[in-house]
């Protein structure tokens, strides 16, 4: 990226960096850490890279980073960008045919968690779409008190993280979003309607769909049985490890079908 900063030094500065961006305005590299703090990366010629904290999670560091004059053209030309629109892909895995997939967690709203087939040049929706739902704060008329996907017992609600935000970045015109894979059930397919707030068992309710998992299942790992070790019974199924909030792990299996046109069903 920056010729004065070696990749090894970047990792030594902050291995928890989850997003790196370059600012057109000052030429610096910035990164956001896992907990939402934003740092500027500095390096004098011949010296190790250092970082400087410039915004914290409490100061809505993500919004600060989004507000920088990020060089999208520079990133695209760098060759480092494979796909965009991820919130926090916790694990990735290849299937037996070499297709790359990732499991992703949504936020404190009751938006489904996603399983995405990662393809070059695709955009997977964040920060405008999560789990097939449009994020409320991108609307200039957003009123969190009428958002039926917010549980008022959740941490984000109690700390007023949902609010009308006129500075929320607007979706680029013509952006094509690749949705998460559609889960045909029967497991982890409980969906809350943004329009009514009703909870629906998708596999038992014709006309509904979920992309991909019941909200807050928090998929943390993804494994494909690429050698059919589990036998024909589980062929073309996948296994994802989920965290259920009780500090226990549960296992999920569901049918996965890859379509020839848009890659998911």
C-alpha positions in Angstrom: 0.0 0.0 0.0 2.2 2.9 1.3 5.7 2.1 0.2 7.1 3.4 3.5 5.0 1.0 5.6 5.7 -2.8 5.5 2.9 -5.2 6.0 4.8 -6.9 8.9 5.1 -3.6 10.6 1.4 -2.8 10.1 0.5 -6.1 11.8 2.8 -5.4 14.7 1.1 -2.0 15.2 -2.4 -3.4 15.5 -3.3 -7.0 14.6 -6.9 -6.3 15.5 -7.4 -3.8 12.6 -10.6 -4.7 10.8 -10.7 -1.9 8.2 -7.8 0.1 6.6 -8.4 3.1 4.4 -6.3 5.9 2.8 -7.4 9.6 3.1 -7.1 11.7 0.0 -7.0 14.8 2.2 -3.9 14.1 4.2 -2.4 11.0 2.5 -2.4 9.0 5.8 -3.6 5.5 6.3 -6.2 4.9 8.9 -7.6 1.8 10.5 -10.5 0.9 12.7 -10.0 -1.6 15.4 -12.4 -4.4 16.4 -14.0 -2.3 19.2 -14.6 0.7 16.9 -11.7 3.0 17.8 -10.0 4.8 14.8 -6.2 5.2 14.5 -3.9 7.0 12.1 -0.8 5.2 11.0 2.4 7.2 11.0 5.9 6.3 10.0 9.0 8.4 9.7 11.6 7.3 7.1 13.6 4.4 8.4 11.6 4.1 11.6 8.9 1.5 12.7 5.3 2.4 12.0 3.3 3.8 14.9 -0.4 4.6 15.5 -2.2 7.5 17.0 -5.7 7.2 18.5 -7.9 9.9 16.9 -11.5 8.7 17.6 -13.0 6.2 20.0 -16.0 3.9 19.9 -17.7 6.3 22.3 -17.2 9.1 19.8 -18.7 7.0 17.0 -15.3 6.3 15.4 -16.9 4.4 12.6 -18.7 7.5 11.5 -15.5 9.4 11.7 -13.8 7.0 9.4 -16.7 7.1 7.0 -16.5 10.9 6.9 -12.9 10.9 5.7 -12.2 11.6 2.0 -11.4 7.9 1.4 -9.7 7.2 -1.9 -12.0 4.6 -3.4 -10.2 4.9 -6.7 -6.9 4.3 -5.0 -8.2 1.3 -3.2 -9.7 -0.2 -6.3 -6.4 0.3 -8.3 -4.3 -1.2 -5.5 -5.4 -4.8 -6.2 -6.1 -5.5 -2.6 -9.9 -5.1 -2.8 -11.6 -8.4 -3.7 -15.2 -7.6 -2.6 -17.0 -5.0 -0.5 -19.9 -4.5 1.8 -19.0 -6.6 4.8 -19.9 -5.8 8.4 -17.8 -8.4 10.2 -17.2 -11.7 8.5 -16.1 -13.9 11.4 -15.0 -16.9 9.3 -14.4 -17.9 5.7 -14.2 -21.3 4.0 -13.9 -22.9 0.5 -16.3 -25.5 -0.6 -15.1 -28.6 -2.6 -15.5 -26.7 -5.9 -13.3 -23.8 -4.7 -16.1 -21.3 -4.0 -15.4 -18.9 -1.1 -18.0 -18.3 1.6 -18.1 -16.2 4.7 -20.5 -16.0 7.7 -21.3 -12.6 9.1 -23.0 -11.1 12.1 -25.5 -8.3 12.0 -26.0 -5.7 14.8 -28.4 -5.3 17.7 -31.4 -4.9 15.5 -33.2 -8.2 14.6 -31.6 -8.4 11.2 -30.7 -11.9 10.1 -27.1 -13.0 10.1 -25.6 -13.8 6.7 -23.9 -16.5 4.8 -22.4 -15.0 1.7 -20.8 -16.5 -1.4 -17.9 -14.2 -1.9 -17.3 -13.3 -5.5 -14.8 -10.8 -7.0 -16.2 -7.3 -7.5 -19.4 -7.9 -5.6 -20.9 -5.7 -2.9 -22.6 -7.4 0.1 -24.7 -4.5 1.3 -23.1 -3.0 4.5 -23.8 -0.4 5.7 -27.1 -0.1 3.8 -28.4 -3.7 3.9 -27.9 -6.3 6.6 -29.5 -9.8 6.4 -31.8 -8.6 3.5 -33.1 -5.6 5.5 -32.4 -2.0 4.8 -30.7 -0.2 7.7 -33.0 2.3 9.2 -30.5 5.1 9.9 -29.9 5.7 6.2 -33.4 7.3 6.0 -33.5 11.0 6.7 -36.9 10.5 8.5 -35.6 7.6 10.7 -37.4 7.4 14.0 -35.9 4.5 16.2 -39.0 4.5 18.4 -41.0 3.1 15.5 -38.3 0.6 14.4 -40.0 -2.8 15.0 -36.6 -4.6 14.7 -35.1 -3.0 17.8 -35.3 -4.9 21.1 -35.5 -2.2 23.8 -33.6 -4.4 26.2 -30.5 -4.5 23.9 -27.3 -2.6 24.7 -27.4 -0.4 21.6 -30.9 0.9 22.5 -30.0 1.5 26.2 -27.0 3.5 25.1 -28.9 5.5 22.4 -26.8 4.1 19.5 -30.0 4.2 17.3 -30.8 7.7 16.4 -31.7 9.9 13.4 -28.3 10.6 11.7 -28.4 13.1 8.8 -24.7 12.4 8.2 -25.2 8.7 7.6 -23.6 7.8 4.2 -26.1 7.5 1.4 -26.1 4.4 -0.8 -24.3 5.1 -4.1 -26.8 5.4 -7.0 -26.9 2.2 -9.1 -25.2 0.1 -6.4 -25.8 -3.6 -7.1 -26.0 -5.6 -3.8 -25.4 -9.3 -3.6 -27.8 -10.7 -0.9 -26.9 -13.4 1.6 -27.8 -16.9 0.7 -31.4 -17.9 1.3 -31.9 -20.5 4.0 -34.6 -23.0 3.1 -34.7 -24.3 6.6 -35.7 -26.1 8.7 -33.2 -24.8 11.2 -32.2 -21.2 12.1 -34.9 -19.7 9.8 -36.9 -17.6 12.2 -37.4 -14.1 10.7 -38.9 -10.9 12.2 -40.9 -8.8 9.7 -39.6 -5.2 9.6 -43.1 -4.1 8.5 -45.2 -5.8 11.3 -42.7 -7.0 13.9 -44.2 -10.5 13.6 -42.0 -13.5 14.1 -42.2 -16.0 11.2 -41.0 -19.5 10.8 -39.9 -19.1 7.1 -39.8 -22.8 6.1 -43.4 -23.3 7.3 -44.7 -20.0 5.8 -44.9 -19.9 2.0 -44.0 -16.6 0.4 -41.3 -15.6 3.0 -37.6 -15.9 2.9 -34.6 -15.3 5.2 -31.0 -14.4 4.3 -29.5 -16.3 6.0 -29.8 -17.2 9.7 -32.2 -16.3 12.6 -30.9 -12.9 14.0 -28.4 -13.0 16.8 -27.4 -16.6 16.1 -23.9 -15.1 15.6 -22.2 -17.6 13.3 -18.6 -17.8 14.3 -17.2 -20.6 12.2 -17.8 -22.3 8.9 -16.8 -25.8 7.7 -17.6 -27.7 4.5 -17.5 -31.4 4.3 -15.4 -31.4 1.1 -14.6 -35.1 1.2 -18.2 -36.4 2.0 -16.9 -37.8 5.2 -20.4 -37.5 6.7 -21.9 -39.6 4.0 -24.6 -39.1 1.4 -27.2 -38.1 4.1 -25.4 -34.7 4.6 -24.2 -34.2 1.0 -24.6 -30.5 -0.1 -25.2 -29.5 3.5 -22.9 -27.2 5.4 -22.2 -26.9 9.1 -21.8 -23.6 10.9 -20.9 -23.1 14.5 -23.2 -20.6 16.3 -22.8 -18.7 19.6 -26.1 -18.7 21.5 -25.5 -16.2 24.3 -25.3 -18.9 27.0 -21.6 -19.5 26.4 -22.3 -22.7 24.7 -21.9 -23.7 21.1 -24.6 -25.3 19.0 -24.4 -26.9 15.6 -26.5 -26.0 12.6 -27.0 -27.8 9.3 -29.0 -26.5 6.3 -29.3 -27.2 2.7 -27.2 -25.0 0.4 -28.0 -24.7 -3.3 -25.8 -22.8 -5.8 -27.7 -21.4 -8.7 -26.2 -20.9 -12.2 -27.3 -17.3 -12.6 -26.9 -15.2 -9.4 -25.1 -17.9 -7.3 -27.7 -18.3 -4.5 -31.2 -19.4 -3.8 
